[in-house]
Amino acid sequence: MKTTLSLFCCSLSLLFCFYLPRGSLSAGVDRCKLPPRGWNSYDSFCWTISEDDFLKSAKVVAKYLKSHGYEYVVLDYLWYRRLVPGAYTDSLGFDVIDQWGRMVPAPDRWPSAKSGSGFAEVAKEVHSLGLKFGIHVMRGLSRQAFDANTPILDINTGRAYEESGREWRAQDIGIKERSCAWMPHGFMSVNTSLPAGRAFLSSLYHQYAEWGVDFIKHDCVFGDDFNLEEITYVSGLLKKFDRPILYSLSPGTSVTPTMAKELKGLANMYRVTGDDWDSWGDVASHFDVARDFAKAEMVPGEGLLGSSWPDLDMLPLGWLTDAGANQGPHRQCNLTLDEQRTQMTLWSMARSPLMFGGDVRQIDETTYKLITNPTLLEINDYSSNNMEFPYVTGKILGPARNHLMRRSKISMLKRVNNHHTRVVGVTSCKDPNANGWSVESLGQYHEQICWRKEDEQLNREPLCLYKRICSNEHVLYGQDNRRLFTSDNGVKSCLDASPRHKLTSSEWKKKQPSFSTCRGDANQMWKLSSNATLRSSYSGLCARVKQVKGNGQLHNNSTCANRLVTTNLSLNFKINSILLISSRFSSKLWRFNQYVA
C-alpha cells in the first residue's frame, strides 16, 4: 500500500549554457568534460549476460542511442563466472582465472575468449560500432586465486615476480580480513605497500588496457568499502597508459562530499548512493544526496586527467531483471511513468552520469523518448550552478558571479500554485497598498528590496527583488539612486514599469508579466522612496505585490537578449504531487504523483 509523503517544499534552480557538441569534448587530455553516458548490463542481466546478448545490445545502442551521446557499453560484474548449476553472485569456485590469478572471460559465455585473447575481440567489435567498451572489476584479488596461491606476473620480465631471492604469490599479498563485505567469497584487498601487491595490480590493469577497455568500473573500493590506497595506485596506472581509460568507482553507500574530496584528481565518476532499483523509495533517497554534492560545488570536480562526476547510479527503466538474480530481463520497470520522469529529470539536473540499465533490445517508445529527451540531455551536458533552494523567488543564492550567462534567450518562470501566489505589478503611487518595500542587506554581495506587507503576519518569507547591473558590466544606475531590480539573484530578468495593469492568474498566458530582459532602459529604472514605495519615473507608477489565486499552472515568459540564456527549473514537492519543469527555449512541464512504498 502506498502512502503520500509528508508535506515539505523545495525547488531546484539551474542556469545552463551551451558550448560545443558532446563529441568534440570526448577526446584530448581533458577527459570526461561532460557527464559520461552509456548503457550498463547489470539492471537487465545481473551477471548472466553472454557475448551474443552483449554485442546485440551494443548494436542497438549504436543505432539508436549513440547519436544522443550514449557512447559507452559497459559489461557489469562476474563476466568471469561460469553459468552452471550452483553458481550465483557470491559462490566460490566457479570463476575462470589465468595462471597469474587474474580474472578472464568465462568461455562458456564468451566464446571469443577461448583463444586466450580475453575481451580483445569484443572490444574490437564494440569499437567498430563507434562505441567505447567498459568492464566492471572488483577490488584487489579473488578468493579463488588466493586459495590457489597463484604466482604473480612481473610485466617487466613476463615471468613470476621475484624479490629478495624468492617468488611471491597470492597469499603473500592478499588481505583476507579485508574481504569485500557484500561478496565475502569473492574478493579481498591486496597489500599495496608491498612491491608484489603493486605488481599484481599492474598486471591486472595492463591486461585490461591490452584488451582495448575504455571504461573501468572499480567496485567494492568506495563508500562503506573505501580503499583509498588501491584507488590511488590504480589511478596512477591509468594515468600512465597511452590510451584514455575512464575510471569509475563504486559503490556509494554512506558517501559524503567530505569523503569524495579525498578522490581529488583520482577518478572520473564515483557513486554517491547505494544501488538504485525501480522503487520510489530508491529514487526519493537521491534528492538529498544530489543537493549535498551540488552545495559542495563538486559538480563537476577535479578528476583523473579531467573532470569527475558524482554518480547517482544507473537508470533502471524499461525491461529489467532483479538484484542478484540468475536470469536476464524478465519484467517491466516497477516505477510509474511519472516516477520515471522524476528520476530522469533529477539525474539530468544533478548532472549525474546517465547509464541506462534496461534491455535495449526490447526498449519501448516511451522509455526511449524519456532517455533521449533533448532538453534533459542538454541540461545534463551543459548546465551549471544547479542547486536546491526553498523558493523560486526571494532566495539568496550568493554572488552573481557564480551564475554564468551565455547566448540567445532568457526564460523567467513564475510559480502559481493551487492556493495563492504573490505577483509583482504596478499601481498608482497614491495607492495605500503600494508602500510595503524596505531595504535588506545581503552582506558583502548585494542589497535587496523586500515586500513585507502581509508577510510578517502570515509568518512567511518576503518576496524580494535584487539590485542588478547589466550584462555588459556597465552600472545601470546614476547618482539619483535609481536601480534595476530582478526577481532572482541569479536571473537577469528585470522589473519592467510598462504601464500595464496588474495581471490576474487567468491573464498570465495572454499578457507579458512585469519582467523582461535587463537592458537599462528608462522603464526598468526604479527608486525606493522614503515612504516605502518603489517608484518608476518612466511611468509614474509604483510597484506592489498582490496575491492572486493560482490555477495550478506554471507560466514561462521568454524574451530575447544578446548571447544570454538562463533557465529556472523548479521542483516543488507538495502533498500528493511532485512538479518538475524543464525549460530550454520554451517550457516543458511534467506533473507527477509522489508516493512512498
C-alpha positions as CSV (number, residue, x, y, z in Angstrom):
1,M,0.0,0.0,0.0
2,K,1.4,3.4,-0.9
3,T,1.0,6.4,1.2
4,T,1.8,10.0,0.4
5,L,4.9,11.8,1.7
6,S,4.5,14.4,4.4
7,L,4.4,18.0,3.2
8,F,7.6,19.9,2.5
9,C,8.7,22.3,-0.2
10,C,11.9,22.6,-2.1
11,S,12.9,23.6,-5.5
12,L,15.9,23.2,-7.8
13,S,17.0,26.0,-10.0
14,L,19.6,25.9,-12.6
15,L,21.4,28.1,-15.0
16,F,22.7,26.5,-18.1
17,C,24.9,27.4,-21.0
18,F,25.7,25.8,-24.3
19,Y,29.2,25.1,-25.5
20,L,30.4,22.6,-28.1
21,P,28.7,19.3,-29.2
22,R,29.3,16.4,-26.9
23,G,31.5,14.5,-29.3
24,S,34.0,17.3,-29.6
25,L,34.7,17.2,-25.9
26,S,35.3,13.5,-25.6
27,A,38.9,13.5,-27.0
28,G,42.0,15.2,-25.8
29,V,43.8,15.5,-22.5
30,D,40.9,16.9,-20.5
31,R,38.9,13.7,-20.1
32,C,35.4,13.4,-19.0
33,K,34.5,17.0,-19.7
34,L,30.8,16.0,-19.8
35,P,29.0,13.5,-17.5
36,P,29.6,10.0,-19.0
37,R,26.6,8.5,-20.8
38,G,26.0,4.9,-21.9
39,W,24.4,1.5,-21.2
40,N,25.3,-0.9,-18.5
41,S,24.2,-4.6,-18.4
42,Y,23.5,-5.0,-14.7
43,D,19.9,-3.9,-14.4
44,S,18.8,-6.1,-17.2
45,F,21.1,-9.1,-17.0
46,C,22.6,-9.1,-13.5
47,W,25.7,-11.2,-14.0
48,T,24.4,-13.7,-16.6
49,I,24.9,-11.8,-19.9
50,S,26.5,-13.7,-22.8
51,E,28.7,-12.4,-25.6
52,D,25.9,-12.7,-28.1
53,D,23.5,-10.7,-25.9
54,F,26.1,-8.1,-25.2
55,L,27.0,-7.5,-28.8
56,K,23.4,-7.4,-29.9
57,S,22.8,-4.8,-27.2
58,A,25.8,-2.8,-28.4
59,K,24.4,-2.7,-31.9
60,V,21.1,-1.3,-30.7
61,V,23.0,1.3,-28.7
62,A,25.0,2.3,-31.7
63,K,21.9,2.5,-33.9
64,Y,19.5,4.3,-31.6
65,L,21.4,5.9,-28.7
66,K,24.8,6.8,-29.8
67,S,23.6,10.0,-31.6
68,H,22.2,11.1,-28.2
69,G,25.5,10.8,-26.5
70,Y,25.3,7.2,-25.2
71,E,28.8,6.2,-26.1
72,Y,29.8,3.6,-23.5
73,V,28.6,-0.1,-23.4
74,V,29.6,-1.4,-20.0
75,L,29.7,-5.1,-19.1
76,D,28.9,-5.4,-15.4
77,Y,30.2,-7.9,-12.9
78,L,31.1,-11.6,-12.8
79,W,31.9,-11.9,-16.5
80,Y,34.5,-14.5,-15.4
81,R,31.9,-16.7,-13.7
82,R,30.7,-19.9,-15.4
83,L,27.0,-20.0,-15.8
84,V,26.5,-23.5,-14.4
85,P,24.3,-25.1,-11.7
86,G,25.5,-23.9,-8.3
87,A,26.9,-20.6,-9.5
88,Y,25.5,-17.4,-8.1
89,T,26.6,-13.9,-7.1
90,D,28.7,-15.0,-4.0
91,S,29.5,-18.5,-5.0
92,L,33.1,-19.8,-4.7
93,G,35.0,-22.0,-7.2
94,F,33.1,-21.1,-10.4
95,D,35.4,-18.3,-11.7
96,V,37.9,-18.6,-14.6
97,I,41.4,-17.3,-13.7
98,D,44.6,-17.5,-15.6
99,Q,47.9,-18.9,-14.3
100,W,48.7,-15.5,-12.7
101,G,45.4,-15.3,-10.7
102,R,43.8,-12.8,-13.0
103,M,40.1,-13.0,-14.0
104,V,39.5,-13.8,-17.6
105,P,36.1,-14.1,-19.5
106,A,34.3,-17.4,-18.9
107,P,34.5,-19.2,-22.3
108,D,31.0,-20.8,-21.9
109,R,29.6,-17.2,-22.1
110,W,32.3,-15.5,-24.1
111,P,33.4,-17.9,-26.8
112,S,35.8,-15.3,-28.5
113,A,37.9,-15.6,-25.3
114,K,38.7,-19.3,-25.9
115,S,41.8,-18.3,-27.8
116,G,43.3,-16.6,-24.8
117,S,42.7,-13.1,-26.1
118,G,40.3,-12.1,-23.3
119,F,38.0,-9.3,-24.4
120,A,40.1,-8.2,-27.3
121,E,37.6,-9.4,-29.9
122,V,34.6,-8.0,-28.1
123,A,36.3,-4.6,-27.7
124,K,37.2,-4.6,-31.4
125,E,33.6,-5.2,-32.3
126,V,32.4,-2.5,-30.0
127,H,34.9,0.0,-31.4
128,S,33.8,-0.9,-34.9
129,L,30.3,0.4,-33.9
130,G,31.8,3.7,-32.9
131,L,31.3,2.9,-29.2
132,K,33.5,2.5,-26.2
133,F,33.9,-0.7,-24.2
134,G,33.7,-0.9,-20.5
135,I,34.0,-3.6,-17.8
136,H,33.3,-4.0,-14.1
137,V,36.1,-5.2,-11.9
138,M,36.3,-5.9,-8.2
139,R,38.8,-4.8,-5.5
140,G,42.2,-6.5,-5.4
141,L,42.5,-10.2,-5.5
142,S,39.9,-13.0,-5.9
143,R,39.4,-15.5,-3.2
144,Q,39.8,-18.3,-5.7
145,A,43.3,-17.0,-6.7
146,F,44.2,-16.6,-3.0
147,D,43.1,-20.2,-2.2
148,A,45.1,-21.4,-5.2
149,N,48.1,-19.3,-4.2
150,T,48.8,-18.4,-7.7
151,P,52.1,-16.7,-8.7
152,I,52.2,-13.0,-9.6
153,L,53.1,-11.8,-13.1
154,D,56.0,-9.4,-13.4
155,I,55.0,-7.4,-16.5
156,N,58.6,-6.2,-16.9
157,T,60.0,-9.8,-17.3
158,G,57.0,-11.8,-18.3
159,R,57.8,-14.3,-15.5
160,A,56.8,-14.8,-11.9
161,Y,57.5,-11.8,-9.7
162,E,60.6,-12.3,-7.6
163,E,62.0,-10.2,-4.8
164,S,64.6,-10.8,-2.1
165,G,65.5,-14.1,-3.6
166,R,62.1,-15.6,-3.6
167,E,58.9,-15.9,-5.7
168,W,55.9,-14.0,-4.4
169,R,52.4,-15.4,-4.6
170,A,48.8,-14.5,-4.0
171,Q,48.8,-15.4,-0.3
172,D,51.7,-13.1,0.3
173,I,49.7,-10.0,-0.9
174,G,46.0,-10.8,-0.2
175,I,44.5,-9.4,3.0
176,K,41.8,-11.9,3.8
177,E,40.4,-9.9,6.7
178,R,39.6,-7.1,4.2
179,S,37.4,-9.1,2.1
180,C,34.6,-7.3,0.3
181,A,31.8,-7.1,2.8
182,W,29.0,-7.8,0.4
183,M,30.9,-10.5,-1.5
184,P,33.0,-12.3,1.1
185,H,33.6,-15.3,-1.0
186,G,34.6,-13.2,-4.0
187,F,37.4,-10.7,-3.5
188,M,39.8,-9.2,-0.9
189,S,42.2,-6.2,-0.8
190,V,45.8,-6.6,-1.7
191,N,48.6,-5.0,0.2
192,T,49.7,-2.1,-1.9
193,S,52.6,-1.3,0.4
194,L,54.3,-4.4,-0.9
195,P,56.0,-4.2,-4.3
196,A,54.5,-7.6,-5.0
197,G,51.0,-6.3,-4.3
198,R,51.6,-3.4,-6.7
199,A,53.0,-5.8,-9.3
200,F,49.8,-7.8,-9.2
201,L,47.6,-4.7,-9.7
202,S,49.9,-3.6,-12.6
203,S,49.4,-7.0,-14.3
204,L,45.6,-6.7,-14.0
205,Y,45.2,-3.2,-15.4
206,H,47.8,-3.6,-18.2
207,Q,45.8,-6.6,-19.3
208,Y,42.6,-4.6,-19.4
209,A,44.4,-1.9,-21.5
210,E,45.7,-4.6,-23.9
211,W,42.2,-5.9,-24.4
212,G,41.1,-2.4,-25.5
213,V,39.0,-1.5,-22.5
214,D,37.9,2.2,-22.4
215,F,36.0,2.3,-19.1
216,I,36.6,0.6,-15.8
217,K,34.0,0.4,-13.1
218,H,36.0,-0.4,-10.0
219,D,33.7,-1.9,-7.3
220,C,34.0,-2.5,-3.6
221,V,36.5,0.3,-3.2
222,F,34.3,3.2,-2.3
223,G,31.6,4.2,0.2
224,D,31.5,1.7,3.1
225,D,34.2,-0.2,1.3
226,F,36.6,2.8,0.9
227,N,40.1,1.7,-0.1
228,L,41.9,4.9,-0.9
229,E,45.3,3.1,-1.3
230,E,44.1,0.8,-4.1
231,I,42.2,3.6,-5.8
232,T,45.3,5.8,-5.7
233,Y,47.5,3.2,-7.2
234,V,45.1,2.1,-9.9
235,S,44.5,5.8,-10.8
236,G,48.3,6.2,-11.2
237,L,48.4,3.2,-13.5
238,L,45.6,4.5,-15.7
239,K,47.2,8.0,-15.9
240,K,50.4,6.5,-17.5
241,F,48.7,4.5,-20.2
242,D,49.0,5.8,-23.7
243,R,45.2,5.4,-24.3
244,P,42.4,7.0,-22.2
245,I,40.5,4.8,-19.8
246,L,37.7,6.4,-17.9
247,Y,37.8,5.5,-14.2
248,S,34.6,4.9,-12.2
249,L,34.2,4.0,-8.6
250,S,31.5,2.0,-6.7
251,P,29.6,1.6,-4.5
252,G,28.3,4.8,-3.0
253,T,26.7,3.7,0.3
254,S,27.3,6.3,3.1
255,V,29.4,8.6,0.7
256,T,29.6,12.2,1.7
257,P,31.1,15.2,0.0
258,T,33.9,15.2,2.6
259,M,34.8,11.6,1.7
260,A,34.6,12.3,-2.0
261,K,37.0,15.2,-1.7
262,E,39.7,12.6,-1.0
263,L,39.3,11.4,-4.6
264,K,40.5,14.8,-6.0
265,G,42.3,14.1,-9.2
266,L,41.9,10.3,-8.9
267,A,38.7,9.2,-10.7
268,N,36.2,10.4,-13.4
269,M,33.0,9.4,-11.7
270,Y,32.1,7.9,-8.4
271,R,28.9,6.6,-6.9
272,V,27.3,8.6,-4.1
273,T,24.4,6.3,-3.2
274,G,23.7,2.6,-2.7
275,D,22.3,0.6,-5.6
276,D,19.3,2.2,-7.2
277,W,16.5,-0.1,-8.3
278,D,13.0,0.6,-9.6
279,S,11.2,1.6,-6.4
280,W,10.1,5.1,-5.4
281,G,12.0,4.8,-2.1
282,D,15.2,4.4,-4.0
283,V,14.6,7.3,-6.3
284,A,13.5,9.6,-3.4
285,S,16.7,8.9,-1.5
286,H,18.7,10.6,-4.2
287,F,17.3,14.1,-3.7
288,D,19.2,15.0,-0.5
289,V,22.4,13.4,-1.9
290,A,22.2,15.4,-5.1
291,R,21.6,18.6,-3.1
292,D,24.6,18.0,-0.9
293,F,27.0,17.5,-3.7
294,A,25.7,20.5,-5.6
295,K,26.1,22.6,-2.5
296,A,29.6,21.3,-2.0
297,E,30.4,22.6,-5.6
298,M,31.6,19.2,-6.7
299,V,29.6,19.0,-10.0
300,P,32.0,18.6,-11.6
301,G,35.1,18.2,-9.6
302,E,38.7,17.7,-10.4
303,G,39.2,14.2,-11.8
304,L,41.7,11.9,-13.4
305,L,43.2,13.9,-16.2
306,G,40.0,15.9,-16.4
307,S,36.7,16.2,-14.5
308,S,34.9,13.9,-12.0
309,W,31.2,13.5,-11.6
310,P,29.0,12.3,-8.6
311,D,27.1,9.3,-9.9
312,L,23.5,8.6,-8.8
313,D,23.7,5.1,-10.3
314,M,22.1,3.6,-13.3
315,L,18.6,4.3,-14.7
316,P,16.6,1.1,-14.1
317,L,14.0,1.7,-16.7
318,G,12.3,-0.5,-19.3
319,W,12.8,-4.3,-19.3
320,L,14.7,-5.5,-16.2
321,T,15.9,-8.4,-14.1
322,D,16.2,-8.4,-10.3
323,A,19.1,-7.7,-8.0
324,G,21.2,-10.9,-7.5
325,A,19.1,-12.9,-10.0
326,N,20.5,-15.8,-12.0
327,Q,18.4,-14.7,-15.1
328,G,18.2,-12.0,-17.6
329,P,15.5,-9.4,-18.3
330,H,12.0,-10.8,-17.5
331,R,9.9,-7.9,-16.1
332,Q,8.9,-4.3,-16.7
333,C,10.1,-1.4,-14.5
334,N,8.0,-1.0,-11.4
335,L,8.1,2.8,-11.4
336,T,5.1,4.6,-12.7
337,L,5.7,6.8,-15.7
338,D,5.6,9.9,-13.5
339,E,8.2,8.4,-11.2
340,Q,10.4,7.5,-14.1
341,R,10.2,11.1,-15.4
342,T,11.0,12.3,-11.9
343,Q,14.1,10.2,-11.9
344,M,15.4,11.1,-15.3
345,T,14.8,14.8,-14.6
346,L,16.6,14.7,-11.3
347,W,19.5,12.8,-12.7
348,S,19.8,15.4,-15.5
349,M,19.5,18.4,-13.2
350,A,22.1,16.9,-10.9
351,R,24.4,16.3,-13.9
352,S,24.9,12.7,-12.9
353,P,26.4,10.2,-15.4
354,L,23.5,8.7,-17.4
355,M,23.8,4.9,-17.7
356,F,20.7,3.3,-19.0
357,G,20.2,-0.1,-17.4
358,G,17.2,-1.6,-19.2
359,D,17.3,-4.2,-22.0
360,V,18.0,-2.0,-25.1
361,R,16.9,-4.9,-27.4
362,Q,13.4,-4.5,-26.0
363,I,13.2,-0.8,-25.4
364,D,9.8,0.7,-25.8
365,E,8.9,4.0,-27.3
366,T,8.1,5.7,-24.0
367,T,11.4,4.7,-22.4
368,Y,13.3,5.7,-25.5
369,K,11.8,9.1,-25.6
370,L,12.4,9.7,-21.9
371,I,16.1,8.8,-22.0
372,T,16.7,10.7,-25.2
373,N,14.7,13.8,-24.2
374,P,16.8,16.6,-25.8
375,T,16.0,19.2,-23.2
376,L,17.1,16.9,-20.3
377,L,20.2,15.8,-22.2
378,E,21.3,19.3,-22.8
379,I,20.7,20.2,-19.1
380,N,22.8,17.1,-18.2
381,D,25.6,18.2,-20.5
382,Y,25.8,21.9,-20.3
383,S,24.1,23.3,-17.2
384,S,25.9,24.9,-14.3
385,N,25.4,26.1,-10.7
386,N,22.4,23.7,-10.3
387,M,21.2,23.7,-6.7
388,E,18.2,23.2,-4.5
389,F,16.6,26.0,-2.6
390,P,13.3,26.5,-0.8
391,Y,11.5,29.0,-3.0
392,V,11.7,30.2,-6.6
393,T,11.6,33.9,-5.6
394,G,13.4,35.7,-2.9
395,K,16.2,33.2,-2.0
396,I,19.7,34.4,-1.6
397,L,21.9,32.3,-3.9
398,G,25.3,34.0,-3.3
399,P,27.4,36.2,-5.5
400,A,26.1,36.9,-9.0
401,R,29.4,35.8,-10.4
402,N,28.5,32.2,-9.8
403,H,25.7,32.5,-12.3
404,L,27.4,32.5,-15.7
405,M,25.2,33.6,-18.7
406,R,25.6,32.7,-22.3
407,R,23.8,33.1,-25.6
408,S,20.4,33.9,-27.0
409,K,17.5,33.9,-24.6
410,I,16.1,34.5,-21.2
411,S,13.3,32.5,-19.7
412,M,11.7,33.6,-16.5
413,L,9.5,31.2,-14.6
414,K,6.9,32.1,-12.1
415,R,5.1,29.6,-9.9
416,V,1.3,29.7,-9.4
417,N,0.2,27.1,-7.0
418,N,-3.3,25.7,-6.2
419,H,-3.9,28.3,-3.5
420,H,-2.4,31.8,-3.8
421,T,0.8,33.3,-5.1
422,R,2.3,36.7,-5.0
423,V,2.6,38.7,-8.3
424,V,4.5,41.8,-8.8
425,G,2.6,44.5,-10.7
426,V,2.3,48.3,-10.9
427,T,-0.2,50.7,-9.3
428,S,-0.7,54.3,-8.5
429,C,1.9,55.6,-6.1
430,K,-1.1,57.1,-4.1
431,D,-2.4,53.6,-3.5
432,P,-2.0,53.0,0.2
433,N,-1.2,49.4,-0.6
434,A,2.0,50.5,-2.5
435,N,4.1,51.2,0.5
436,G,5.4,47.9,1.6
437,W,9.0,47.9,0.4
438,S,12.2,48.0,2.5
439,V,15.9,47.5,2.1
440,E,17.7,44.5,3.4
441,S,21.5,43.9,3.2
442,L,23.0,40.7,1.8
443,G,26.3,41.4,3.4
444,Q,29.2,41.6,1.0
445,Y,27.2,40.6,-2.0
446,H,24.2,42.8,-2.6
447,E,21.3,44.7,-1.2
448,Q,17.7,43.5,-1.8
449,I,14.4,45.3,-1.7
450,C,11.8,43.2,0.0
451,W,8.0,43.4,0.1
452,R,7.0,42.6,3.7
453,K,3.4,43.7,3.7
454,E,1.2,40.8,4.8
455,D,4.2,38.5,5.0
456,E,5.1,39.1,8.7
457,Q,1.6,38.4,9.9
458,L,1.4,35.3,7.7
459,N,4.8,34.2,9.0
460,R,6.4,33.6,5.6
461,E,9.4,34.7,3.7
462,P,9.1,38.0,2.0
463,L,9.2,38.5,-1.8
464,C,12.5,40.2,-2.6
465,L,14.0,41.9,-5.6
466,Y,17.7,42.3,-6.2
467,K,19.8,45.2,-7.4
468,R,21.3,44.3,-10.7
469,I,23.9,45.6,-13.2
470,C,23.6,45.0,-16.9
471,S,25.3,42.1,-18.8
472,N,28.0,44.3,-20.3
473,E,29.1,45.1,-16.8
474,H,28.2,48.9,-17.1
475,V,26.4,50.1,-14.0
476,L,22.8,50.9,-14.8
477,Y,22.1,53.5,-12.1
478,G,23.2,57.0,-11.6
479,Q,23.6,59.3,-8.7
480,D,19.9,59.6,-8.2
481,N,19.8,56.1,-6.6
482,R,17.7,54.6,-9.3
483,R,18.2,50.9,-9.8
484,L,17.4,47.8,-11.9
485,F,15.6,45.1,-9.9
486,T,15.4,41.4,-10.7
487,S,13.1,38.7,-9.2
488,D,16.0,36.4,-8.5
489,N,19.6,36.9,-7.5
490,G,20.8,34.7,-10.4
491,V,18.3,35.5,-13.2
492,K,18.8,38.6,-15.3
493,S,15.1,39.5,-16.0
494,C,14.3,42.9,-14.6
495,L,11.2,44.5,-13.3
496,D,9.6,46.5,-16.1
497,A,7.5,49.6,-15.4
498,S,5.4,49.5,-18.7
499,P,2.0,50.8,-17.6
500,R,0.1,47.6,-18.0
501,H,-2.5,46.7,-15.4
502,K,-1.7,44.1,-12.8
503,L,-2.1,40.6,-14.1
504,T,-4.5,38.0,-12.6
505,S,-3.8,34.4,-12.7
506,S,-6.0,33.8,-15.7
507,E,-4.2,36.5,-17.7
508,W,-0.7,35.1,-17.4
509,K,-1.0,33.2,-20.6
510,K,-2.2,36.2,-22.6
511,K,-0.1,39.0,-21.2
512,Q,3.6,39.6,-20.6
513,P,4.4,39.6,-16.9
514,S,6.2,42.7,-15.5
515,F,9.7,41.3,-16.0
516,S,11.8,41.4,-19.2
517,T,15.4,41.2,-20.2
518,C,17.7,43.6,-18.3
519,R,18.5,46.4,-20.6
520,G,18.9,49.5,-18.5
521,D,16.1,51.3,-20.3
522,A,14.2,54.0,-18.5
523,N,11.2,51.8,-17.9
524,Q,13.4,49.5,-15.9
525,M,14.8,52.1,-13.5
526,W,13.3,52.3,-10.0
527,K,13.8,54.4,-6.9
528,L,12.9,53.4,-3.3
529,S,11.2,56.4,-1.7
530,S,11.2,57.3,1.9
531,N,7.5,56.4,2.2
532,A,8.4,52.7,1.4
533,T,7.2,52.9,-2.2
534,L,9.2,51.6,-5.2
535,R,8.6,54.2,-7.9
536,S,9.2,54.3,-11.7
537,S,9.9,57.8,-13.0
538,Y,9.2,56.4,-16.5
539,S,5.6,55.6,-15.8
540,G,5.0,57.5,-12.6
541,L,3.7,54.2,-11.1
542,C,4.8,52.2,-8.1
543,A,5.5,48.5,-7.8
544,R,3.3,46.5,-5.4
545,V,2.8,42.8,-4.6
546,K,-0.6,41.3,-4.8
547,Q,-1.9,37.8,-4.0
548,V,-3.8,36.1,-6.8
549,K,-5.5,32.8,-6.8
550,G,-3.5,30.2,-8.7
551,N,-4.7,27.7,-11.2
552,G,-2.0,25.1,-10.7
553,Q,-0.1,26.1,-13.8
554,L,3.4,27.2,-14.5
555,H,4.0,30.1,-16.9
556,N,7.0,30.9,-18.9
557,N,7.8,34.3,-20.3
558,S,10.7,34.3,-22.8
559,T,12.3,37.4,-24.2
560,C,15.3,37.7,-26.4
561,A,18.7,39.0,-25.3
562,N,22.1,39.0,-27.0
563,R,24.2,36.0,-26.0
564,L,22.2,35.2,-22.9
565,V,20.4,32.1,-21.7
566,T,19.1,31.2,-18.4
567,T,16.5,28.7,-17.3
568,N,14.9,28.2,-13.9
569,L,14.0,24.6,-13.1
570,S,11.7,24.4,-10.1
571,L,11.0,21.1,-8.3
572,N,8.1,21.7,-5.9
573,F,7.1,19.0,-3.5
574,K,3.5,19.1,-2.4
575,I,1.1,16.8,-0.8
576,N,0.2,14.1,-3.3
577,S,2.2,15.6,-6.1
578,I,5.6,16.5,-7.4
579,L,6.0,19.1,-10.0
580,L,9.0,19.5,-12.3
581,I,9.7,22.0,-15.0
582,S,12.4,21.7,-17.6
583,S,12.8,24.6,-19.9
584,R,15.2,25.3,-22.7
585,F,13.8,27.9,-25.1
586,S,10.2,27.1,-24.2
587,S,8.8,25.5,-21.1
588,K,8.2,21.8,-20.8
589,L,6.0,20.6,-17.9
590,W,5.7,17.3,-16.1
591,R,3.4,16.7,-13.2
592,F,4.0,13.7,-11.0
593,N,2.2,11.9,-8.3
594,Q,4.6,11.3,-5.4
595,Y,4.4,8.2,-3.4
596,V,6.4,6.2,-1.0
597,A,6.1,2.4,-0.8
